[in-house]
Amino acid sequence: MLGRDFRLTLSGRKLTIVQGEETAVYEGESGSVYKAQDDAFIEAIRTGNPSLIRSTYDDALRTAEITLAANESAATGLPVVLRGPVRAG
């Protein structure tokens, strides 16, 4: 993902953030970050404990909006203006 002053790259368990002259790399402890998210979601459903879910519905909707805009921008080569905060419900 590219922004005005930053670049994010996610590859497997590794997140790289480049901002100006600084680069930060974060790596998950084990396994795939996607598996960890899936496991947390399944456990939340199994136990009825919503605190195990790592993202609110509002955050998930915003992430989907940004992802779809990034896909559209990549396909068209043009910037995409986001609508603003999305609220669930």
C-alpha positions, 0 to 999 in steps of 0.5 A: 500500500502506498501513501503520500509519505509511506509504503506498507508491504505485507508478506506472509508474517512480515510487515514492512513500513517505509516512511521517509528515511526510516524503515520498520519491520515487524514479523509475526511470532509463528505461522501465518497472520491470516491463520492467527486471525482466523483462529481468533475469530473461530474461538470467539464464535466457539466461546461467545467471547467477542473480545477475541476478535481483533478488529471491530466491524467498523475497522473491517468495513474501512479496511474493505473500502481501502482494499477495494479502492487500492484494487481500483487504483491499481487497475485504472492507474488513477487515484481513488477518493475514499468516501470517508469513515464507514460505520457499521449498523 
